[in-house]
């Protein structure tokens, strides 16, 4: 288990995070400048925190109170950089073998070939990085990182420069590698879909702090705050207040809409009547409706944009106030109900898909 509890000030930026990774892939999600890479550098021993502790499988790598700070070489942590950082003057074989110690030349050669086979690049050992594709370079970087048998592996947006087919293949292979080695993997990404696919848990960073760290489904369906909601794809966020709480149902008034919304209570945490809240829903969960009813809002269709698998629409909700609330909706192509620009339609908000949290 990797346990991280550190603080680091860099200029006006303050990193203050506390989380753990337990034989899994934990994805760190957050905007640029939120402290994701700095955290990896602190864990790897490339940056020294100001205070706190880092523990890996019970061994202290850093502890400010005990004045322990192991060097990067002593930590036995693998690192895959965003730009691969392969040595251009070394062959693929030599790059992968670089960190292997205390083995015979024959043993190293055989082990390197095993890793090449594992990465599906068995015949590239004698080539130089400039002679192989970006996807192949990434496989080499990954093989080099796991070659010394690290106790943990840190990956800093390693697939961001790859095209979609290469990225998807490497994502599935990374999952297989983690299941094979059963080590702690920490994966930094800007892509929610990628982080969700790879991980059991998500850690959402915001301005140097941990906004939420939980199982991925909980992060997506029960965001802790507005920042987490936006980062996890909830584009429709509306201000409101709690009208009533009745058993498994919570009714929230939303001034921008013409009627209150009914929400399943399992999506609500410790709410009270009259409490100011945010209500949110992902664009793909909003549905077109035929008949008016509960959680159905009359809207004006402003814009429809064709997508590969869905039609993205923007709608103005009817309102008694001067404000117009723009709703974003991903309409399924297979739906029997259609919308047209400039026309009115009914949008339905499923109670079990709505999320609500304190404002």
C-alpha positions as CSV (number, residue, x, y, z in Angstrom):
1,X,0.0,0.0,0.0
2,X,1.1,3.5,-0.9
3,X,0.1,6.1,1.7
4,X,0.6,9.8,0.9
5,X,0.0,12.7,3.3
6,X,2.1,15.7,2.2
7,X,2.2,19.5,1.9
8,X,4.4,21.5,-0.5
9,X,4.5,25.2,-1.2
10,X,5.8,26.3,-4.6
11,X,5.5,30.1,-4.9
12,X,1.9,31.0,-4.2
13,X,0.7,27.4,-4.9
14,X,0.1,25.1,-2.0
15,X,-0.2,21.3,-2.4
16,X,-2.0,19.6,0.5
17,X,-3.2,16.0,-0.2
18,X,-3.8,12.9,1.7
19,X,-4.7,9.5,0.0
20,X,-3.7,5.9,-0.3
21,X,-3.4,3.3,-3.1
22,X,-3.9,-0.4,-2.3
23,X,-2.8,-2.8,-5.0
24,X,-5.0,-1.0,-7.6
25,X,-4.9,1.7,-10.3
26,X,-5.9,5.0,-8.7
27,X,-6.4,7.7,-11.3
28,X,-5.8,11.3,-10.4
29,X,-8.1,13.7,-12.2
30,X,-7.9,17.4,-12.2
31,X,-7.4,20.6,-14.3
32,X,-3.9,21.8,-15.3
33,X,-2.1,23.3,-12.3
34,X,-4.0,21.4,-9.7
35,X,-0.9,19.6,-8.4
36,X,-1.2,16.2,-10.0
37,X,2.4,16.0,-11.4
38,X,3.9,17.7,-8.3
39,X,2.4,14.9,-6.3
40,X,4.0,12.3,-8.4
41,X,7.3,14.0,-8.2
42,X,7.1,14.1,-4.4
43,X,6.3,10.4,-4.2
44,X,9.1,9.5,-6.6
45,X,11.7,11.6,-4.7
46,X,12.2,14.2,-7.4
47,X,10.7,17.0,-5.3
48,X,11.0,17.1,-1.5
49,X,7.7,18.0,0.3
50,X,7.7,20.6,3.1
51,X,5.9,18.3,5.6
52,X,4.0,15.1,6.0
53,X,4.9,11.5,5.2
54,X,5.0,9.0,2.3
55,X,4.9,5.3,3.2
56,X,5.1,2.3,0.8
57,X,4.3,-1.2,2.0
58,X,5.1,-0.1,5.6
59,X,8.5,1.5,4.6
60,X,8.9,5.2,5.2
61,X,10.1,7.0,2.1
62,X,9.6,10.4,3.6
63,X,8.7,11.7,7.0
64,X,9.3,15.4,8.0
65,X,9.1,14.8,11.7
66,X,11.6,11.8,11.6
67,X,13.7,13.6,9.1
68,X,13.6,10.7,6.7
69,X,13.9,11.4,2.9
70,X,15.1,8.5,0.8
71,X,16.6,9.3,-2.6
72,X,14.7,8.5,-5.8
73,X,17.1,5.5,-6.3
74,X,16.3,4.1,-2.9
75,X,12.5,4.2,-3.2
76,X,12.0,1.5,-5.8
77,X,9.3,3.4,-7.6
78,X,8.8,3.3,-11.4
79,X,7.9,6.4,-13.3
80,X,6.4,6.7,-16.8
81,X,6.7,10.3,-18.1
82,X,4.4,12.1,-20.4
83,X,7.2,12.6,-23.0
84,X,8.5,9.0,-22.5
85,X,12.0,10.3,-21.6
86,X,13.8,7.4,-23.4
87,X,17.5,7.7,-23.9
88,X,18.0,8.5,-27.6
89,X,21.6,7.0,-27.7
90,X,20.5,3.6,-26.3
91,X,18.7,0.9,-28.1
92,X,15.3,-0.4,-27.0
93,X,17.0,-3.3,-25.2
94,X,19.4,-1.0,-23.5
95,X,16.7,1.4,-22.4
96,X,14.7,-1.4,-20.8
97,X,17.7,-2.9,-19.1
98,X,19.0,0.4,-17.8
99,X,17.5,0.1,-14.3
100,X,18.1,-3.6,-13.8
101,X,20.7,-4.4,-11.2
102,X,22.5,-7.4,-9.7
103,X,21.7,-9.9,-12.5
104,X,24.0,-11.6,-15.1
105,X,24.0,-10.3,-18.6
106,X,22.3,-13.5,-19.8
107,X,19.5,-13.1,-17.2
108,X,19.0,-9.4,-18.1
109,X,18.8,-10.3,-21.8
110,X,16.2,-13.0,-21.2
111,X,14.2,-10.8,-18.9
112,X,14.2,-7.8,-21.4
113,X,12.9,-10.1,-24.1
114,X,10.1,-11.3,-21.8
115,X,9.1,-7.6,-21.3
116,X,9.3,-7.0,-25.1
117,X,7.0,-10.0,-25.6
118,X,4.6,-8.7,-22.9
119,X,4.5,-5.3,-24.6
120,X,3.8,-6.9,-28.0
121,X,7.1,-5.5,-29.5
122,X,9.2,-8.6,-29.6
123,X,11.4,-7.6,-32.6
124,X,12.3,-4.0,-31.7
125,X,15.1,-4.6,-29.2
126,X,17.9,-3.5,-31.5
127,X,16.3,-0.3,-32.7
128,X,16.7,3.2,-31.4
129,X,13.8,5.3,-30.1
130,X,13.9,7.5,-33.2
131,X,13.3,4.4,-35.3
132,X,10.0,3.4,-33.7
133,X,6.5,4.9,-33.5
134,X,5.2,7.0,-30.6
135,X,3.0,4.1,-29.5
136,X,6.0,1.7,-29.6
137,X,8.1,4.3,-27.6
138,X,5.3,4.3,-25.0
139,X,5.5,0.6,-24.7
140,X,9.2,0.8,-24.3
141,X,8.9,3.4,-21.6
142,X,6.4,1.3,-19.7
143,X,8.6,-1.8,-20.0
144,X,11.6,0.2,-18.7
145,X,9.6,1.4,-15.7
146,X,8.5,-2.1,-14.6
147,X,11.8,-3.8,-15.5
148,X,13.4,-3.2,-12.0
149,X,10.3,-4.7,-10.4
150,X,9.2,-1.5,-8.6
151,X,6.9,-1.6,-5.6
152,X,4.7,1.1,-7.2
153,X,4.3,2.7,-10.6
154,X,3.6,6.3,-11.3
155,X,2.2,7.3,-14.8
156,X,2.0,11.0,-15.7
157,X,-0.5,11.2,-18.6
158,X,1.5,8.6,-20.5
159,X,-1.0,8.1,-23.4
160,X,-2.0,11.7,-24.1
161,X,0.1,12.0,-27.3
162,X,-1.3,8.7,-28.8
163,X,-4.1,8.4,-31.3
164,X,-7.3,6.7,-30.2
165,X,-6.7,3.1,-31.3
166,X,-3.2,3.1,-29.8
167,X,-4.4,4.7,-26.6
168,X,-7.2,2.1,-26.1
169,X,-4.9,-0.8,-26.7
170,X,-2.4,0.4,-24.1
171,X,-5.2,1.1,-21.6
172,X,-6.3,-2.5,-21.7
173,X,-2.7,-3.7,-21.6
174,X,-2.0,-1.5,-18.5
175,X,-5.0,-3.0,-16.7
176,X,-3.6,-6.5,-17.5
177,X,-0.1,-5.5,-16.3
178,X,-1.5,-4.3,-13.0
179,X,-3.5,-7.4,-12.5
180,X,-0.3,-9.5,-13.3
181,X,2.0,-7.6,-11.0
182,X,-0.6,-6.6,-8.3
183,X,1.3,-3.4,-7.5
184,X,0.2,0.1,-6.6
185,X,-0.4,2.2,-9.8
186,X,-1.0,5.9,-9.7
187,X,-2.3,7.3,-13.1
188,X,-2.6,11.0,-13.8
189,X,-5.0,12.0,-16.5
190,X,-7.3,14.8,-17.8
191,X,-9.7,12.3,-19.3
192,X,-12.5,11.2,-17.1
193,X,-13.5,8.3,-19.4
194,X,-9.9,7.0,-19.4
195,X,-9.6,7.3,-15.6
196,X,-12.9,5.6,-15.1
197,X,-11.9,2.7,-17.4
198,X,-8.6,2.1,-15.8
199,X,-9.3,2.6,-12.1
200,X,-11.2,1.2,-9.2
201,X,-11.1,4.6,-7.5
202,X,-10.7,8.3,-8.6
203,X,-8.9,11.1,-6.8
204,X,-10.1,14.5,-8.0
205,X,-7.6,17.4,-7.4
206,X,-8.6,21.0,-7.3
207,X,-6.0,23.9,-6.7
208,X,-3.7,21.7,-4.7
209,X,-6.3,20.0,-2.6
210,X,-8.1,16.7,-2.8
211,X,-11.7,17.5,-3.6
212,X,-12.8,13.9,-3.5
213,X,-11.3,10.4,-3.4
214,X,-13.7,7.5,-3.6
215,X,-14.8,4.5,-5.7
216,X,-15.3,5.8,-9.3
217,X,-19.1,5.2,-9.4
218,X,-19.5,7.3,-6.2
219,X,-17.4,10.2,-7.6
220,X,-19.5,10.3,-10.7
221,X,-22.9,9.8,-9.2
222,X,-22.3,11.6,-5.9
223,X,-19.9,14.4,-6.5
224,X,-18.8,16.2,-3.3
225,X,-19.0,19.7,-4.7
226,X,-19.4,21.9,-7.8
227,X,-15.7,21.4,-8.9
228,X,-16.0,17.6,-8.8
229,X,-19.4,17.7,-10.6
230,X,-18.0,19.8,-13.5
231,X,-14.8,17.7,-13.8
232,X,-16.8,14.5,-14.0
233,X,-19.1,15.7,-16.8
234,X,-22.1,17.2,-15.0
235,X,-22.6,20.2,-17.3
236,X,-26.2,21.0,-16.1
237,X,-25.7,22.6,-12.7
238,X,-28.6,24.6,-11.3
239,X,-29.0,26.5,-8.0
240,X,-31.9,25.8,-5.8
241,X,-33.1,25.0,-2.3
242,X,-34.7,22.0,-0.6
243,X,-38.5,22.3,-0.5
244,X,-39.3,19.1,1.3
245,X,-37.9,15.7,2.4
246,X,-40.3,12.8,2.4
247,X,-38.7,9.4,3.0
248,X,-36.9,8.4,-0.1
249,X,-37.8,11.5,-2.0
250,X,-36.4,15.0,-1.9
251,X,-38.1,17.9,-3.6
252,X,-35.8,20.8,-4.7
253,X,-37.0,24.2,-6.0
254,X,-35.0,25.5,-9.0
255,X,-35.8,29.2,-9.8
256,X,-34.5,28.8,-13.4
257,X,-37.1,26.1,-14.0
258,X,-40.9,26.4,-14.0
259,X,-41.4,23.6,-11.4
260,X,-39.5,21.8,-8.6
261,X,-37.5,18.6,-9.2
262,X,-38.0,15.3,-7.5
263,X,-34.8,13.6,-6.5
264,X,-34.1,10.1,-5.1
265,X,-33.0,10.5,-1.5
266,X,-30.1,8.0,-2.0
267,X,-28.3,10.7,-4.0
268,X,-28.6,13.2,-1.2
269,X,-26.5,13.5,1.9
270,X,-27.6,15.1,5.1
271,X,-29.9,17.7,3.5
272,X,-32.4,19.8,5.5
273,X,-35.4,21.8,4.3
274,X,-34.6,25.3,3.0
275,X,-30.9,24.3,2.5
276,X,-29.3,26.0,-0.6
277,X,-28.1,23.3,-2.9
278,X,-26.8,22.6,-6.4
279,X,-28.8,20.2,-8.6
280,X,-27.0,18.6,-11.5
281,X,-27.5,16.0,-14.2
282,X,-25.2,14.6,-17.0
283,X,-26.3,15.5,-20.6
284,X,-26.7,11.9,-21.6
285,X,-29.2,11.3,-18.8
286,X,-31.8,13.9,-19.8
287,X,-34.6,12.5,-22.0
288,X,-37.1,13.8,-24.4
289,X,-40.7,13.2,-23.2
290,X,-44.1,13.0,-25.0
291,X,-46.3,13.9,-22.1
292,X,-46.0,16.5,-19.3
293,X,-45.5,15.2,-15.8
294,X,-43.3,15.1,-12.8
295,X,-39.7,16.3,-13.5
296,X,-40.7,17.3,-17.0
297,X,-39.8,20.8,-18.2
298,X,-41.0,22.6,-21.3
299,X,-38.0,24.0,-23.2
300,X,-37.1,25.8,-26.4
301,X,-34.6,24.0,-28.7
302,X,-31.8,26.4,-29.4
303,X,-29.2,24.3,-31.2
304,X,-28.7,20.7,-32.4
305,X,-25.2,19.4,-33.3
306,X,-24.7,16.1,-35.0
307,X,-22.3,13.6,-33.2
308,X,-21.2,10.2,-34.1
309,X,-23.4,8.3,-31.6
310,X,-25.7,11.1,-30.4
311,X,-27.1,14.5,-31.1
312,X,-25.9,17.3,-28.8
313,X,-28.6,19.8,-28.0
314,X,-28.8,23.1,-26.2
315,X,-32.1,24.1,-24.7
316,X,-33.6,27.2,-23.0
317,X,-35.8,26.2,-20.0
318,X,-39.1,28.0,-19.6
319,X,-39.0,30.3,-16.6
320,X,-41.0,32.9,-14.7
321,X,-37.8,35.0,-14.2
322,X,-35.8,37.0,-16.6
323,X,-33.0,34.4,-16.5
324,X,-32.8,31.7,-19.1
325,X,-31.0,28.5,-18.2
326,X,-29.2,26.7,-21.0
327,X,-29.4,23.0,-20.7
328,X,-27.1,20.6,-22.5
329,X,-28.5,17.3,-23.6
330,X,-27.1,14.3,-25.5
331,X,-30.0,12.8,-27.4
332,X,-29.9,9.2,-28.4
333,X,-30.2,8.5,-32.1
334,X,-32.4,5.5,-31.5
335,X,-35.0,7.5,-29.6
336,X,-38.5,7.6,-31.3
337,X,-39.0,11.2,-30.0
338,X,-37.2,13.9,-31.9
339,X,-36.5,17.6,-31.5
340,X,-36.1,20.4,-34.0
341,X,-34.3,23.8,-33.7
342,X,-36.6,26.7,-32.8
343,X,-39.4,24.4,-31.6
344,X,-40.7,23.6,-28.1
345,X,-40.2,20.2,-26.5
346,X,-40.4,18.4,-23.2
347,X,-37.3,17.3,-21.3
348,X,-37.5,14.7,-18.6
349,X,-35.0,14.6,-15.6
350,X,-35.0,11.0,-14.1
351,X,-35.1,11.3,-10.3
352,X,-32.5,8.6,-9.9
353,X,-30.1,10.4,-12.2
354,X,-30.2,13.8,-10.5
355,X,-27.4,14.7,-8.0
356,X,-27.7,17.3,-5.3
357,X,-25.1,18.7,-2.9
358,X,-24.7,21.7,-0.6
359,X,-24.2,25.1,-2.1
